[in-house]
Amino acid sequence: MATTLSGYTSYSENKNRPDHDLIANLFKRISIPIIAEGRISYPNEAVFCLKNGAWSVVVGSAITRPQDY
């Protein structure tokens, strides 16, 4: 299970941070690994995702386009 599109679709709020609530709620309800992805740009955001149930974290544009940060 991945959180990639949270905040990017008409079905979810347009968030400017990782969807920590979604990660925590998924962790409570499902038993498969959760991949946190989307709007994770800083180490503290990745750590928060991991501490709240993410099995792993994908950091895309912060690595591929560091000039944007």
C-alpha positions in Angstrom: 0.0 0.0 0.0 1.4 3.4 -0.9 0.3 7.0 -0.1 1.6 8.4 -3.4 -1.5 10.3 -4.6 -2.7 11.6 -1.3 -3.1 15.4 -1.7 -2.8 15.3 -5.5 -6.3 14.2 -6.6 -9.7 15.7 -6.4 -10.6 13.1 -3.8 -8.1 14.4 -1.2 -7.1 17.7 0.3 -4.3 19.6 -1.4 -1.7 19.2 1.3 1.7 20.7 1.4 3.1 18.1 3.7 3.1 14.3 3.9 -0.3 12.8 4.8 0.7 11.6 8.3 -2.9 10.9 9.3 -3.4 8.6 6.3 -0.2 6.7 7.2 -1.2 6.3 10.9 -4.7 5.2 10.0 -3.6 2.7 7.4 -1.1 1.2 9.9 -3.9 0.7 12.4 -6.2 -1.0 9.8 -4.1 -3.1 7.5 -1.3 -5.7 7.9 0.6 -5.1 4.7 3.6 -2.8 4.4 2.9 0.8 3.9 5.2 2.8 1.6 5.1 6.5 2.4 5.5 8.6 -0.6 4.4 12.1 -1.5 5.6 15.5 -0.3 8.4 14.1 1.9 11.3 16.5 1.6 13.1 16.6 4.9 14.6 14.0 7.2 12.2 14.8 10.0 9.2 14.1 7.8 10.6 10.7 6.8 11.3 9.9 10.4 7.8 10.8 11.4 6.4 8.6 8.7 8.5 5.6 9.9 7.6 6.2 13.5 3.9 6.2 12.6 3.8 2.9 10.7 5.5 3.3 7.3 7.6 0.3 6.4 9.7 2.5 4.1 9.8 6.0 2.7 10.2 7.2 -0.9 11.8 10.6 -1.4 11.6 11.7 -5.0 12.0 15.3 -6.0 14.0 16.2 -3.0 16.7 14.0 -4.4 16.1 14.4 -8.1 15.5 18.2 -8.1 17.3 19.5 -5.0 17.4 23.0 -6.5 13.7 23.2 -5.9 14.3 23.1 -2.1 
